[in-house]
């Protein structure tokens, strides 16, 4: 059984096998696990969790290397992230949960649904296409925005770009993919401050080198097309996200009948920050946890 201790900044720490993980929780009832993106942390869900709390048990972990979780000298692969989520569910004695993932966190949520479908009741994927889509001309055109992934994956260079100097690249990420305000300045500074810790900058670079770039190549080669999950899935995109236009996902619902693709108006890639009330409403509605928010 995982040992736990309290965080002085809220939340608690769980000593999982191979990782000391920080987790923030609110509410009770049906568990809803909220998996953050990069370069964010559980803080991403701070305006969503109070809206879920009256209807569900909201659980927001800091992923390996992010937020206040440990940043060990370890692999940062997709199977590592998936394993950490399984260990989290085990530590909290949760058999099955609604799982929501944004950005890189959505890759972990998808992997959990594919590798451990018995642990996921419903799946919500935010701001990325599912891993089993077919590459379309629209998706290939949007790939031009992703040049930074390869820079961050380079050993040494990625760490310096994330944690050194004026941290222009992480600041650029927050600005470039925003549509209507994006991430608040206060939150941006909290996120980039964590990246100034060398072990966290190193973890971020390894995440791109060992997870993001290899998985993108596997997706492009069709490596997941035979692994369509039967779990009801909602793919939720910001209507003004330049990286994942709705047109790139046309026909996906025919490929996966249990999947629904929808948009959040007036939001870009940082949809959780730009439209927290709408994201919370869509989660609760899709998971059939409350008629309205």
C-alpha positions as CSV (number, residue, x, y, z in Angstrom):
1,X,0.0,0.0,0.0
2,X,1.3,3.5,-0.9
3,X,2.3,5.7,2.0
4,X,1.1,9.3,2.0
5,X,2.0,12.6,3.5
6,X,0.4,16.1,3.3
7,X,1.7,18.9,1.0
8,X,2.2,22.2,2.6
9,X,0.7,23.8,-0.5
10,X,-2.4,21.7,-0.6
11,X,-3.0,18.1,-1.8
12,X,-1.0,15.2,-0.6
13,X,2.0,13.0,-1.6
14,X,1.7,9.3,-2.4
15,X,4.7,7.1,-2.3
16,X,4.1,4.9,-5.3
17,X,6.5,2.2,-6.5
18,X,9.3,4.2,-8.0
19,X,7.7,7.6,-7.7
20,X,6.6,10.1,-5.0
21,X,3.5,11.6,-6.6
22,X,1.7,14.8,-5.6
23,X,-2.1,14.6,-5.9
24,X,-4.9,17.2,-5.4
25,X,-8.4,15.9,-4.7
26,X,-11.9,17.4,-4.2
27,X,-15.4,16.0,-3.8
28,X,-16.7,12.5,-3.4
29,X,-18.5,9.9,-5.5
30,X,-17.6,8.7,-9.0
31,X,-13.8,9.3,-9.4
32,X,-12.7,11.6,-12.3
33,X,-9.0,11.5,-12.9
34,X,-7.7,14.7,-14.5
35,X,-4.3,14.4,-16.3
36,X,-2.5,17.6,-17.1
37,X,-0.6,18.6,-20.2
38,X,2.9,20.0,-20.8
39,X,4.4,22.2,-19.4
40,X,1.7,22.3,-16.8
41,X,0.7,20.5,-13.6
42,X,-2.3,19.7,-11.6
43,X,-2.7,23.5,-11.2
44,X,-4.2,23.4,-14.8
45,X,-7.4,21.9,-13.3
46,X,-7.8,24.5,-10.4
47,X,-10.8,26.2,-12.0
48,X,-12.4,22.9,-13.2
49,X,-12.2,20.9,-10.0
50,X,-14.6,23.2,-7.9
51,X,-17.2,22.7,-10.7
52,X,-16.8,18.9,-10.6
53,X,-16.6,18.7,-6.8
54,X,-20.4,18.7,-6.1
55,X,-21.0,15.8,-8.5
56,X,-17.8,13.6,-8.4
57,X,-14.5,12.9,-6.8
58,X,-12.0,15.0,-8.8
59,X,-8.4,13.7,-8.7
60,X,-5.6,15.7,-10.3
61,X,-2.1,14.2,-10.1
62,X,1.2,15.9,-11.0
63,X,2.8,13.6,-13.6
64,X,6.3,12.3,-13.1
65,X,8.7,15.2,-13.4
66,X,6.0,17.9,-13.2
67,X,4.5,20.1,-10.5
68,X,5.4,18.9,-7.0
69,X,5.8,15.2,-8.0
70,X,9.3,13.7,-8.0
71,X,11.4,14.0,-11.1
72,X,13.5,10.9,-10.9
73,X,16.4,9.9,-13.2
74,X,14.1,7.4,-14.9
75,X,12.4,6.7,-18.3
76,X,9.7,9.1,-19.3
77,X,8.0,6.9,-21.9
78,X,4.3,6.4,-22.5
79,X,4.3,3.1,-20.7
80,X,5.9,4.8,-17.7
81,X,3.1,7.4,-17.6
82,X,0.5,4.7,-18.0
83,X,2.0,2.7,-15.3
84,X,2.1,5.7,-12.9
85,X,-1.7,6.2,-13.5
86,X,-2.4,2.5,-12.8
87,X,-0.3,2.8,-9.6
88,X,-2.3,5.9,-8.7
89,X,-5.6,4.1,-9.1
90,X,-4.3,1.2,-7.0
91,X,-3.1,3.5,-4.3
92,X,-6.5,5.2,-4.1
93,X,-8.3,1.9,-4.2
94,X,-10.2,2.9,-7.3
95,X,-11.2,0.1,-9.6
96,X,-12.6,2.2,-12.4
97,X,-12.6,5.9,-13.2
98,X,-13.7,8.5,-15.7
99,X,-10.3,9.6,-17.1
100,X,-9.7,13.1,-18.7
101,X,-6.4,14.0,-20.3
102,X,-5.2,17.2,-21.9
103,X,-2.3,17.5,-24.4
104,X,0.5,15.0,-23.3
105,X,-1.8,13.9,-20.5
106,X,-4.3,12.8,-23.1
107,X,-1.7,10.4,-24.5
108,X,-1.4,8.8,-21.0
109,X,-5.2,8.7,-20.7
110,X,-5.5,7.0,-24.1
111,X,-2.8,4.5,-23.2
112,X,-4.6,3.7,-20.0
113,X,-7.8,3.1,-21.9
114,X,-6.1,0.8,-24.5
115,X,-3.9,-1.2,-22.1
116,X,-6.2,-1.3,-19.1
117,X,-9.7,-0.8,-20.4
118,X,-11.2,-2.4,-17.2
119,X,-9.9,0.7,-15.2
120,X,-11.6,3.3,-17.4
121,X,-15.4,3.9,-17.6
122,X,-15.3,6.9,-19.9
123,X,-12.5,8.7,-21.6
124,X,-12.3,12.4,-22.4
125,X,-9.4,13.5,-24.7
126,X,-8.6,17.3,-24.9
127,X,-6.7,19.2,-27.6
128,X,-5.1,16.2,-29.4
129,X,-6.3,13.8,-32.0
130,X,-6.8,10.1,-30.9
131,X,-3.7,8.0,-31.5
132,X,-5.5,5.7,-33.9
133,X,-6.5,8.3,-36.5
134,X,-5.3,8.2,-40.1
135,X,-3.0,11.0,-41.1
136,X,-4.8,13.4,-43.3
137,X,-3.5,16.4,-45.4
138,X,-5.1,18.7,-42.7
139,X,-3.1,16.9,-40.0
140,X,0.1,17.0,-42.0
141,X,-0.3,20.8,-42.6
142,X,-0.8,21.4,-38.9
143,X,2.4,19.4,-38.1
144,X,4.4,22.5,-39.0
145,X,3.5,24.0,-35.7
146,X,5.3,21.1,-33.9
147,X,8.9,21.9,-34.8
148,X,9.7,22.7,-31.2
149,X,9.1,19.0,-30.2
150,X,12.3,18.0,-31.9
151,X,14.3,20.8,-30.4
152,X,13.1,19.8,-26.9
153,X,14.0,16.2,-27.6
154,X,17.7,16.9,-28.1
155,X,19.8,16.0,-25.1
156,X,21.3,19.1,-23.4
157,X,19.6,21.5,-25.8
158,X,16.1,20.6,-24.6
159,X,17.0,21.2,-21.0
160,X,18.6,24.6,-21.8
161,X,15.5,25.7,-23.8
162,X,13.2,24.8,-21.0
163,X,15.1,26.0,-18.0
164,X,17.8,28.4,-19.0
165,X,18.1,32.0,-20.0
166,X,14.8,33.8,-20.4
167,X,12.9,30.5,-21.0
168,X,11.7,31.9,-24.2
169,X,10.5,28.6,-25.6
170,X,8.1,27.7,-22.9
171,X,6.8,31.2,-22.8
172,X,6.4,31.0,-26.6
173,X,4.4,27.8,-26.2
174,X,1.9,29.5,-23.9
175,X,1.5,32.5,-26.3
176,X,1.5,30.8,-29.6
177,X,-1.2,28.2,-29.0
178,X,-3.6,30.5,-27.2
179,X,-6.7,31.8,-28.9
180,X,-8.5,33.9,-26.3
181,X,-6.2,34.7,-23.4
182,X,-4.8,31.2,-22.9
183,X,-3.0,30.5,-19.6
184,X,-2.9,33.4,-17.1
185,X,0.3,35.2,-16.5
186,X,0.4,34.1,-12.9
187,X,0.0,30.4,-13.9
188,X,2.6,30.7,-16.7
189,X,5.2,32.0,-14.2
190,X,4.4,29.2,-11.8
191,X,4.9,26.6,-14.5
192,X,8.2,28.1,-15.9
193,X,9.5,28.5,-12.4
194,X,9.3,24.7,-11.9
195,X,11.3,24.2,-15.1
196,X,14.2,26.2,-13.7
197,X,14.9,23.3,-11.5
198,X,17.4,21.2,-13.5
199,X,15.8,17.9,-12.8
200,X,12.5,19.1,-14.1
201,X,14.0,20.6,-17.2
202,X,15.7,17.3,-17.8
203,X,12.5,15.4,-17.2
204,X,10.7,17.7,-19.8
205,X,13.3,17.0,-22.4
206,X,13.2,13.3,-21.8
207,X,9.4,13.4,-22.1
208,X,9.8,14.7,-25.6
209,X,12.7,12.5,-26.5
210,X,11.2,9.2,-25.1
211,X,7.5,9.8,-25.4
212,X,6.3,12.6,-27.7
213,X,8.5,12.2,-30.7
214,X,8.5,8.4,-30.8
215,X,4.7,8.3,-30.3
216,X,4.1,10.9,-33.0
217,X,6.1,8.7,-35.4
218,X,4.2,5.6,-34.3
219,X,0.9,7.4,-34.8
220,X,1.9,8.6,-38.3
221,X,2.8,5.0,-39.2
222,X,-0.6,3.7,-38.1
223,X,0.7,1.8,-35.1
224,X,-2.5,2.2,-33.1
225,X,-5.1,1.7,-35.8
226,X,-5.8,-1.9,-34.6
227,X,-6.3,-0.8,-31.0
228,X,-9.6,1.1,-31.0
229,X,-11.0,1.2,-27.5
230,X,-14.6,0.2,-26.9
231,X,-14.8,2.7,-24.1
232,X,-17.1,5.7,-24.8
233,X,-14.8,8.5,-25.7
234,X,-15.2,12.2,-26.1
235,X,-12.6,14.1,-28.1
236,X,-12.9,17.8,-27.2
237,X,-11.1,20.4,-29.2
238,X,-10.8,24.2,-28.9
239,X,-12.6,25.5,-32.0
240,X,-9.7,27.9,-32.6
241,X,-6.9,25.5,-32.0
242,X,-4.4,25.9,-34.9
243,X,-2.8,22.5,-34.3
244,X,-5.8,20.3,-34.3
245,X,-8.5,21.7,-36.6
246,X,-11.9,19.9,-36.5
247,X,-11.5,19.2,-40.3
248,X,-8.5,16.9,-39.5
249,X,-10.8,14.5,-37.6
250,X,-13.6,14.2,-40.1
251,X,-14.9,10.7,-40.3
252,X,-13.3,9.6,-37.0
253,X,-16.7,8.8,-35.5
254,X,-17.2,6.2,-38.3
255,X,-13.9,4.6,-37.5
256,X,-14.7,4.4,-33.8
257,X,-18.5,4.3,-33.3
258,X,-18.1,4.9,-29.5
259,X,-16.3,8.1,-30.1
260,X,-17.7,11.6,-30.3
261,X,-15.8,14.7,-31.5
262,X,-16.9,18.1,-30.4
263,X,-15.6,21.6,-30.1
264,X,-15.4,24.3,-27.4
265,X,-16.2,27.7,-28.9
266,X,-13.7,30.6,-28.5
267,X,-10.9,28.4,-27.2
268,X,-7.5,27.3,-28.5
269,X,-5.1,24.6,-27.4
270,X,-5.2,25.7,-23.7
271,X,-8.9,24.9,-23.6
272,X,-9.0,24.0,-19.9
273,X,-7.7,27.5,-19.0
274,X,-9.7,29.4,-21.6
275,X,-13.1,27.7,-20.9
276,X,-13.0,25.9,-17.6
277,X,-16.7,26.0,-17.0
278,X,-17.5,24.7,-20.4
279,X,-14.9,21.9,-20.0
280,X,-16.4,20.9,-16.7
281,X,-19.9,20.9,-18.1
282,X,-18.9,18.7,-21.0
283,X,-17.1,16.2,-18.7
284,X,-20.1,15.9,-16.4
285,X,-22.6,15.7,-19.2
286,X,-20.6,13.0,-21.0
287,X,-19.9,11.0,-17.9
288,X,-23.6,11.3,-16.9
289,X,-22.7,12.7,-13.5
290,X,-25.0,15.7,-13.5
291,X,-27.7,17.1,-15.9
292,X,-26.3,20.7,-15.7
293,X,-23.4,22.7,-14.2
